[in-house]
């Protein structure tokens, strides 16, 4: 069986990008809600706006999220819904922690 190196590199890139509890929480919230503003995410996460904006920006630049301006608010959503499945798969792993 031949290993597809490009697929593995893509998976590693995505996993590195989301490897933070706040980023995983953002993915989980955006799975539940089609789109959320920065303020709504801050409220749900009980985090400061600068921290949430930092994580959102990183995830958007790396292609995991899309953003849409509506007046003074910027709304974020998952670029690909399949991303939410990663959290579900990991939740069902029984590793030693």
N, C-alpha and C positions, 0 to 999 in steps of 0.2 A: 504494500500500500504506500503510495507516494504522498508525502505531506505537501500541501499547497502553502508555500512560504508567504505569499501575498495575503492569503486569508488569515494566517496566523498573525502577521504584522498588523493587519487591520483590527483584529480582535484585541491585540495587546494595546494598540493606540486607544481604542474605545475604553477598555478597562482602566488604563492609566488615567484617562480623562475623567472618569466617573468615580475614581477611587478616593472618595472623601464622603463622610456621613452627610454633610450639607448637600452635596451634589446628588447623592442617592435620594435624599429627601425631596429635592427639587423634582427629580424624575418621577418619584412616587406621586407627588402632588399634581404634576402635569398629566399623569396618567388618569387621575381622578377628575380633573378639570381640563377642559379643552384648551384654555389659555388663562394665564394669570398675570397680573401686573406685578411690578417689583414690590409695591406696597402690600399687595395681597400676600405675596410670598413671604415678605418680612414678618407680617402678622402671623401667618401659619407656622413659620419656623422659629418665631421669637428671637430673631437675629437682627442685627443692625443693617441698615440699608447698604452701607458701603461694602460689607462682607457679602451680602447676597448679590449685589451688583457685580462684584469681582467674580464670583462663581458663575453667574449667568453669562458674563462677557466671555469668560474662558470657554464655556461650553458652546456658546454661539460661534465664536471664532473657529473652533475645532469642528463645527458642522453638526453638532448634536441637537441644537435648538434653533428655532427661527424666532425673529422678533418683528413686531408690528407696532407702529406708532399710531395712537388714536388721541389726538389733542396733545395734552401734556404727559399722558401715560404711555409707557411702552409695555406691551403685552408679549409674553413668551409662551411658546408651545413646543412640543416635541416635533422635531423634523421628521422622525420616523417612529411610528407607534410601537414598532418591534423592540425599541430600546427599553420600554417599560418591562418587557418580559425578562430582561436580565436580572432585575431586582427580584422577581418572583422565583426564578431559577436558583439564585443565590440563597434566598430565604429557605429553600427546601434542602439545602446541603447540610449534612450533619458532620461538620468538621469540629475538631477540638478547638475551642476558643476559651 
